[in-house]
């Protein structure tokens, strides 16, 4: 049995963290082993929620229980996202080390959930620094948004060239692949939003029309989509195209629905076969 260990938040209502990533990975044909860092009623963007952040020892115990089933040699990747508490970062690092000891070919996809340009840093004190000072060097695949990449590098990102420079700076510090999301620009064709992947083999950019929506969970779904497609094919540009097409389809369905939460269930067929194809442009 092979699977993906996914360590991040969970909500009862809506689709963020594991409540987005697990379904995405399953639809792509992977066994997903969710370990929840928090259990909330809904994501905090509503301004009120109920639930709790799990103590680090509880999260570590769940991971230990999975290891005791003898399945870690078949674990192809660890996917991590929202932590909730800086102490959970050490649990994630230990889990990654444990998985890689069992399967040296496994990779760590680290989604460094820190904040965004609209809200700034919205995680607890110490978490942003953990991603910058500890996680970055140990990760294999990093999936920041523009704001998070700016924080991690100290560089301003306002163009494709500056995005490439920031991604190169990130790769110089650890990850061999960086997928940058929320790269926006305006032109004669209207507002666009892009995803850029940078690697030693080259860098590619995919742009889609910018929709009038900025929901929570799209980045969590994008990280899971790219990881799954990359593991399945090894094709960086192809994985980027399928991720961008799927996210665009989900967000378009969300706009039509008028709902606040991303419509992963309603648009689930698009996760496998996006109805629109957006070609990846090779930059370098």
C-alpha positions in Angstrom: 0.0 0.0 0.0 1.2 3.5 -0.9 -0.1 6.7 0.5 0.4 10.4 1.3 0.7 11.5 4.9 -1.1 14.9 5.2 -0.6 16.9 8.4 -2.7 20.1 8.6 -5.8 21.7 9.9 -9.4 20.3 9.5 -12.8 21.9 9.6 -16.2 20.3 9.9 -17.8 22.9 7.7 -16.1 24.0 4.5 -12.9 23.0 2.6 -9.6 24.1 4.0 -6.5 22.2 5.1 -7.1 18.4 5.3 -10.8 19.1 4.6 -9.7 20.1 1.1 -6.5 18.1 0.5 -7.7 14.7 1.5 -10.6 14.7 -1.0 -8.4 16.1 -3.7 -5.8 13.4 -3.2 -8.4 10.6 -3.1 -10.0 11.8 -6.3 -6.5 11.7 -7.9 -6.3 8.1 -6.8 -4.1 8.3 -3.7 -4.5 6.9 -0.3 -4.5 9.9 2.0 -3.6 9.5 5.6 -4.9 12.7 7.4 -3.4 13.8 10.7 -5.2 16.9 11.9 -3.3 19.7 13.7 -6.6 21.5 14.6 -10.2 20.6 14.5 -12.4 23.6 14.0 -16.1 24.0 13.2 -15.1 26.3 10.3 -12.1 28.3 9.2 -11.3 31.5 11.2 -12.1 33.7 8.2 -15.7 33.8 9.5 -14.5 35.7 12.5 -15.9 33.1 14.9 -15.3 29.4 15.3 -15.3 26.5 17.8 -12.8 23.7 18.3 -9.3 23.2 19.4 -5.7 23.1 18.4 -4.4 19.6 19.2 -1.4 19.3 21.6 1.8 18.3 19.8 1.9 15.0 21.7 -1.5 14.0 20.4 -0.5 14.7 16.8 2.8 12.8 17.3 0.8 9.9 18.8 -1.4 9.6 15.7 1.7 9.6 13.5 3.3 7.0 15.7 0.2 4.8 15.4 0.3 5.1 11.6 4.0 4.0 11.7 3.1 1.0 13.8 1.0 -0.3 11.0 4.2 -0.7 9.0 3.0 1.4 6.1 5.6 4.2 6.1 7.9 2.4 3.5 5.0 2.9 1.1 4.5 6.6 2.0 5.4 8.6 -1.1 5.1 12.1 0.4 4.3 14.2 3.4 2.1 17.1 2.8 1.9 19.8 5.5 0.0 23.0 5.9 -1.6 25.1 8.7 0.0 24.2 12.0 -1.9 26.1 14.6 1.0 26.2 17.1 4.7 26.5 16.5 5.4 23.4 18.6 3.6 21.3 15.9 6.4 22.3 13.5 8.8 20.0 15.4 6.2 17.2 15.1 6.1 17.7 11.4 9.9 17.7 11.0 10.1 14.5 13.1 7.4 12.9 10.9 9.2 13.9 7.7 12.5 12.4 9.1 10.6 9.2 10.1 9.0 8.8 6.7 12.3 9.4 4.8 14.1 6.9 7.0 11.5 4.3 5.9 11.4 5.5 2.3 14.3 7.6 1.1 12.4 8.4 -2.1 9.6 10.1 -0.3 9.3 13.9 -0.5 8.0 16.6 1.7 5.6 19.1 0.2 5.5 22.0 2.6 2.8 24.6 2.2 4.1 27.4 4.4 0.8 28.8 5.7 1.7 32.2 7.0 -0.7 34.8 5.6 -1.6 36.8 2.5 -1.4 40.3 1.2 -5.0 41.2 2.3 -4.6 40.0 5.9 -0.9 40.1 6.5 0.5 37.4 8.8 -2.4 35.6 10.5 -0.7 32.7 12.2 0.5 32.5 15.8 3.8 34.0 16.9 6.8 31.9 15.9 5.1 29.9 13.1 6.3 32.2 10.3 9.8 32.1 11.7 9.6 28.3 11.9 8.9 28.1 8.2 11.6 30.5 7.4 14.3 29.2 9.7 13.6 25.5 9.9 11.1 24.1 7.4 12.5 25.8 4.3 15.8 24.0 4.3 14.3 20.5 4.9 11.5 20.7 2.3 11.6 19.2 -1.2 8.5 21.0 -2.7 7.4 24.4 -1.4 4.1 26.0 -2.3 3.9 29.6 -1.0 1.6 32.3 -2.1 3.2 35.6 -3.2 3.0 37.1 0.3 4.6 34.1 1.9 7.4 34.0 -0.6 8.1 37.7 0.0 8.2 37.0 3.8 10.5 34.0 3.3 12.9 35.8 1.0 12.6 39.4 2.1 12.1 40.2 -1.6 9.3 42.2 -3.3 7.4 40.2 -6.0 5.6 42.4 -8.5 6.5 40.8 -11.9 7.4 37.5 -13.5 11.1 38.4 -13.2 10.9 39.2 -9.5 8.9 36.0 -9.0 11.6 34.0 -10.7 14.3 35.6 -8.6 12.4 34.9 -5.4 11.8 31.3 -6.4 15.5 30.9 -7.2 16.3 32.3 -3.8 14.0 29.8 -2.1 15.5 26.9 -4.0 19.0 28.0 -3.0 17.9 27.4 0.6 16.5 23.9 0.3 13.5 22.9 -1.9 14.2 21.6 -5.4 10.7 22.6 -6.5 8.8 25.8 -5.7 5.2 26.4 -6.8 4.3 30.1 -6.3 0.6 30.9 -6.3 -1.4 34.1 -6.4 0.8 35.9 -8.9 -1.4 38.6 -10.4 -1.0 41.0 -13.2 -3.2 43.2 -15.5 -2.9 43.6 -19.3 -4.8 44.1 -22.5 -6.6 40.8 -21.9 -7.8 41.8 -18.4 -6.7 40.8 -15.0 -4.9 37.5 -14.7 -3.7 35.4 -11.9 -0.8 32.9 -12.2 1.0 30.0 -10.8 4.7 29.6 -11.4 6.8 26.5 -10.8 10.6 26.9 -10.5 13.1 24.0 -10.7 16.6 23.2 -11.8 15.1 21.9 -15.0 13.3 25.1 -15.8 10.5 27.4 -14.8 7.0 27.6 -16.1 4.1 30.0 -15.7 0.4 29.3 -16.1 -2.2 32.2 -16.0 -5.9 32.0 -15.8 -8.6 34.8 -15.8 -8.9 36.4 -12.3 -12.3 35.7 -10.9 -14.2 37.9 -8.5 -13.6 35.7 -5.5 -10.9 35.1 -2.9 -12.0 32.1 -0.9 -10.1 30.2 1.8 -8.9 26.7 0.8 -7.9 27.3 -2.8 -4.2 27.2 -1.9 -4.6 24.0 0.1 -6.4 22.3 -2.8 -3.7 23.6 -5.2 -0.8 22.2 -3.2 -2.5 18.8 -3.0 -3.3 18.9 -6.8 0.2 19.7 -7.8 1.7 17.2 -5.5 -0.6 14.4 -6.7 -0.1 15.2 -10.4 3.7 15.5 -10.0 3.9 12.2 -8.1 1.8 10.5 -10.8 3.7 11.8 -13.8 6.9 13.6 -12.9 6.0 16.1 -15.5 6.4 19.6 -13.9 4.8 21.6 -16.6 1.9 19.2 -17.0 1.2 19.0 -13.3 1.1 22.8 -13.2 -1.3 23.0 -16.2 -3.7 20.4 -14.6 -3.5 22.2 -11.2 -4.3 25.6 -12.7 -7.1 24.2 -14.8 -8.7 22.4 -11.9 -8.5 25.3 -9.5 -10.0 27.7 -12.1 -12.9 25.3 -12.7 -13.5 25.0 -8.9 -13.4 28.7 -8.4 -15.7 29.3 -11.4 -18.2 26.8 -10.0 -17.9 28.6 -6.7 -18.7 32.0 -8.2 -21.7 30.6 -10.0 -23.0 28.9 -6.8 -22.8 32.1 -4.8 -21.4 30.1 -1.9 -18.6 31.3 0.3 -16.9 27.9 0.5 -15.0 26.5 -2.5 -17.2 24.0 -4.4 -14.8 21.0 -4.4 -17.6 18.4 -4.3 -19.7 20.0 -7.0 -16.7 20.5 -9.3 -15.0 17.2 -8.4 -14.9 15.9 -12.0 -12.8 18.9 -12.9 -10.1 17.8 -10.5 -9.4 14.9 -12.8 -10.2 16.4 -16.2 -10.4 20.2 -16.1 -12.8 21.5 -18.8 -10.4 24.3 -19.9 -6.7 24.0 -20.6 -4.3 26.7 -19.8 -0.9 26.1 -21.4 2.3 26.5 -19.4 4.7 29.1 -20.7 8.3 28.3 -20.2 10.2 31.3 -18.8 13.7 29.9 -18.4 
